Amino acid sequence: MMGRGIKTRCPNCASQGRDNKGDNLHVYPDGHVHCYACDYHRGPPMAERVKALANRGLEEAVQQELPLNFPLDYTTDLLPRVKAHLITYGITEFEIEKHKLGWSASRELLIMPVYDDDNKLIMWQGRDFSLGKGDTRPKYITYGKPTDILYFTGISTGANVGTIIVVEDLLSAIKIGRLYQTMPLWGSNIPLQTVRKLSERFSMLGIWLDSDKTVEAVKQALRASQYIPTFVIT
């Protein structure tokens, strides 16, 4: 087996009402998958697939192939404690509904979907609510290719129309979008290809990352300033 791979829902287990956490199926960088719970296996890819893996990078190619389907128990009927958390964070019920924020009880995930202009799901990110204090597991899990997506939220008229603010996550984008047009990065990195695309649409770029990433924000602002006037918000 090559590399550690990533985990996702096993279709065979799911068809039998199992794999509620959605992590039984191991997807390896060479393209093969195996479930250690039910022994479901899909063999190596075709030659064309192997070539694509070599050209695009193993982990990136595997990530692209993760299914975009929501967990089977996805619902927009949020638990009171989840809705209360969002409201405490400053997200209104109107915004919860507008952005179609959802919930998976089996995985304890707040689900933040992204749709294209044809209302087709093109990406979603889940925020893990099962994490305890000191838990080192990732807080977010992302399905899709966020570097290919420019997802804008917020006002697009007025004095600030030429400015775009980039933030780490959708919830922050919703809040800051009340004043500026805003885009979530679904992380903290701003690829240069994203900067170039933004420079074609906006005249000013603001970077607003979490307080513990100020140094990183300054570094990224210096790099982005080659293409567009950039400032950091702390």
C-alpha positions as CSV (number, residue, x, y, z in Angstrom):
1,M,0.0,0.0,0.0
2,M,1.3,3.5,-0.9
3,G,1.0,6.3,1.7
4,R,-1.4,6.6,4.5
5,G,-4.4,7.6,2.4
6,I,-7.5,9.3,3.5
7,K,-10.8,8.0,4.9
8,T,-14.4,8.4,3.7
9,R,-17.7,6.6,3.8
10,C,-17.7,2.9,2.7
11,P,-20.6,2.4,0.1
12,N,-20.9,-1.3,1.1
13,C,-21.1,-0.6,4.8
14,A,-23.5,2.4,4.2
15,S,-25.9,0.2,2.2
16,Q,-26.2,-2.0,5.3
17,G,-26.8,0.9,7.6
18,R,-23.3,0.9,9.0
19,D,-20.3,3.3,8.9
20,N,-22.2,6.1,10.7
21,K,-19.0,8.0,11.2
22,G,-18.3,7.9,7.5
23,D,-14.6,6.8,7.8
24,N,-14.4,3.1,7.2
25,L,-13.2,3.3,3.6
26,H,-9.5,4.0,3.2
27,V,-8.5,5.8,-0.1
28,Y,-4.9,5.4,-0.9
29,P,-2.7,7.8,-3.0
30,D,-2.4,5.2,-5.8
31,G,-6.1,5.2,-6.3
32,H,-7.2,1.9,-4.7
33,V,-9.6,1.8,-1.8
34,H,-10.2,-0.8,0.9
35,C,-12.6,-1.1,3.8
36,Y,-11.2,-2.9,6.9
37,A,-14.6,-3.4,8.3
38,C,-16.3,-5.3,5.5
39,D,-13.3,-6.0,3.1
40,Y,-14.8,-4.0,0.3
41,H,-12.0,-3.3,-2.2
42,R,-11.7,-1.5,-5.5
43,G,-8.6,-2.4,-7.5
44,P,-5.9,-0.2,-9.0
45,P,-6.8,2.5,-11.5
46,M,-6.3,2.4,-15.2
47,A,-3.1,3.5,-16.9
48,E,-4.6,6.9,-17.7
49,R,-5.5,7.3,-14.0
50,V,-1.9,6.5,-12.9
51,K,-0.6,9.1,-15.4
52,A,-3.0,11.7,-14.0
53,L,-1.8,10.9,-10.5
54,A,1.8,11.5,-11.5
55,N,0.9,14.8,-13.2
56,R,-1.3,16.3,-10.6
57,G,0.1,15.0,-7.4
58,L,-1.2,12.0,-5.5
59,E,-2.9,13.6,-2.6
60,E,-4.6,16.3,-4.7
61,A,-5.9,13.7,-7.2
62,V,-7.3,11.5,-4.4
63,Q,-9.0,14.5,-2.8
64,Q,-10.7,15.4,-6.0
65,E,-12.3,12.0,-6.2
66,L,-13.9,12.1,-2.7
67,P,-17.7,11.9,-3.2
68,L,-19.5,15.2,-2.7
69,N,-22.6,13.6,-1.3
70,F,-23.6,14.7,2.2
71,P,-23.6,12.2,5.0
72,L,-26.8,10.1,4.8
73,D,-28.3,11.8,7.8
74,Y,-27.7,15.3,6.6
75,T,-30.5,17.7,7.5
76,T,-31.0,21.5,7.6
77,D,-33.1,21.0,10.8
78,L,-30.3,22.0,13.2
79,L,-30.2,20.8,16.8
80,P,-31.0,23.5,19.3
81,R,-27.5,23.4,20.7
82,V,-26.0,23.8,17.2
83,K,-28.3,26.7,16.3
84,A,-27.5,28.3,19.7
85,H,-23.8,28.0,19.0
86,L,-24.2,29.7,15.6
87,I,-26.4,32.5,17.1
88,T,-23.9,33.0,19.9
89,Y,-21.2,33.3,17.3
90,G,-23.2,36.0,15.6
91,I,-24.9,34.1,12.8
92,T,-28.6,34.9,12.4
93,E,-31.4,32.4,11.7
94,F,-31.9,34.1,8.3
95,E,-28.2,33.6,7.4
96,I,-28.4,30.0,8.6
97,E,-31.2,29.3,6.2
98,K,-29.7,31.5,3.3
99,H,-26.5,29.5,3.3
100,K,-28.2,26.2,3.8
101,L,-26.2,25.3,6.8
102,G,-26.8,21.6,7.8
103,W,-26.0,19.0,10.4
104,S,-25.0,15.3,10.5
105,A,-25.8,13.8,13.9
106,S,-23.8,10.6,13.2
107,R,-20.6,12.5,12.5
108,E,-21.4,15.6,14.7
109,L,-20.6,17.9,11.8
110,L,-21.9,21.3,11.0
111,I,-22.1,21.2,7.2
112,M,-21.4,24.3,5.1
113,P,-22.2,23.6,1.4
114,V,-21.2,25.5,-1.7
115,Y,-23.5,25.5,-4.8
116,D,-22.8,26.8,-8.3
117,D,-25.2,29.1,-10.2
118,D,-27.2,26.0,-11.3
119,N,-27.7,25.0,-7.7
120,K,-25.3,22.1,-8.1
121,L,-23.3,21.1,-5.1
122,I,-19.6,21.7,-5.9
123,M,-18.0,21.6,-2.4
124,W,-18.8,21.3,1.3
125,Q,-16.9,21.7,4.5
126,G,-17.8,20.2,7.8
127,R,-16.9,21.6,11.3
128,D,-16.4,18.8,13.8
129,F,-18.4,19.4,17.0
130,S,-17.2,16.1,18.6
131,L,-13.8,17.6,19.4
132,G,-12.9,18.0,23.1
133,K,-10.5,20.4,24.7
134,G,-7.0,19.6,23.7
135,D,-8.1,17.3,20.9
136,T,-5.5,17.5,18.1
137,R,-7.8,16.1,15.3
138,P,-8.6,18.6,12.5
139,K,-11.5,20.9,13.2
140,Y,-12.6,20.9,9.6
141,I,-13.0,18.3,6.8
142,T,-13.4,19.5,3.2
143,Y,-14.9,17.6,0.3
144,G,-14.2,19.1,-3.1
145,K,-11.5,21.3,-4.5
146,P,-11.7,24.7,-2.7
147,T,-8.7,26.2,-4.7
148,D,-10.9,26.1,-7.8
149,I,-13.8,27.9,-6.1
150,L,-14.3,31.6,-5.6
151,Y,-17.3,31.8,-3.3
152,F,-18.3,35.4,-2.5
153,T,-20.7,36.5,0.1
154,G,-21.7,39.9,1.4
155,I,-22.5,43.3,-0.1
156,S,-21.2,44.0,-3.6
157,T,-22.3,47.7,-3.9
158,G,-21.3,50.9,-2.2
159,A,-18.0,52.5,-1.2
160,N,-16.3,49.2,-0.6
161,V,-17.3,47.6,-3.8
162,G,-13.7,47.3,-5.1
163,T,-12.4,45.6,-2.0
164,I,-12.5,41.8,-1.3
165,I,-11.7,40.5,2.2
166,V,-10.5,36.9,2.5
167,V,-11.1,34.9,5.7
168,E,-10.5,31.4,6.9
169,D,-14.1,30.0,7.0
170,L,-17.6,30.6,5.9
171,L,-19.0,31.7,9.2
172,S,-16.4,34.5,9.4
173,A,-17.2,35.4,5.8
174,I,-20.9,35.7,6.6
175,K,-20.3,38.1,9.5
176,I,-17.7,40.3,7.7
177,G,-19.8,40.2,4.6
178,R,-22.2,42.6,6.2
179,L,-19.7,45.3,5.5
180,Y,-17.5,44.0,2.7
181,Q,-17.7,41.5,-0.1
182,T,-15.9,38.5,1.5
183,M,-14.6,35.2,0.4
184,P,-13.8,32.1,2.6
185,L,-10.5,30.4,1.9
186,W,-11.7,27.2,3.6
187,G,-8.3,27.3,5.4
188,S,-5.6,29.8,5.9
189,N,-3.6,29.6,2.6
190,I,-4.1,31.9,-0.4
191,P,-2.7,30.2,-3.5
192,L,-1.2,32.6,-6.1
193,Q,-3.7,31.4,-8.7
194,T,-6.5,32.6,-6.4
195,V,-4.7,36.0,-5.9
196,R,-4.4,36.4,-9.7
197,K,-8.1,35.7,-10.2
198,L,-9.1,38.1,-7.5
199,S,-6.8,40.8,-9.0
200,E,-8.9,40.6,-12.2
201,R,-12.1,41.4,-10.3
202,F,-11.1,43.7,-7.4
203,S,-8.8,46.6,-6.8
204,M,-7.9,45.9,-3.2
205,L,-7.4,42.7,-1.2
206,G,-7.7,42.4,2.6
207,I,-6.5,39.4,4.5
208,W,-8.2,38.6,7.8
209,L,-6.9,35.4,9.5
210,D,-7.3,34.2,13.0
211,S,-5.2,36.1,15.6
212,D,-2.7,33.3,15.9
213,K,-1.8,33.6,12.2
214,T,-0.9,37.3,12.0
215,V,2.7,36.6,10.9
216,E,1.4,34.2,8.2
217,A,-1.1,36.8,7.1
218,V,1.6,39.4,6.7
219,K,3.8,36.9,4.6
220,Q,0.9,36.1,2.3
221,A,0.0,39.8,2.0
222,L,3.6,40.6,0.8
223,R,3.4,37.8,-1.8
224,A,-0.1,38.9,-3.0
225,S,0.9,42.5,-3.3
226,Q,2.8,41.6,-6.5
227,Y,-0.6,41.3,-8.1
228,I,-3.0,43.5,-6.1
229,P,-2.7,46.2,-3.4
230,T,-3.1,44.1,-0.2
231,F,-3.5,44.9,3.5
232,V,-3.8,42.8,6.7
233,I,-6.6,43.1,9.3
234,T,-5.7,42.1,12.8
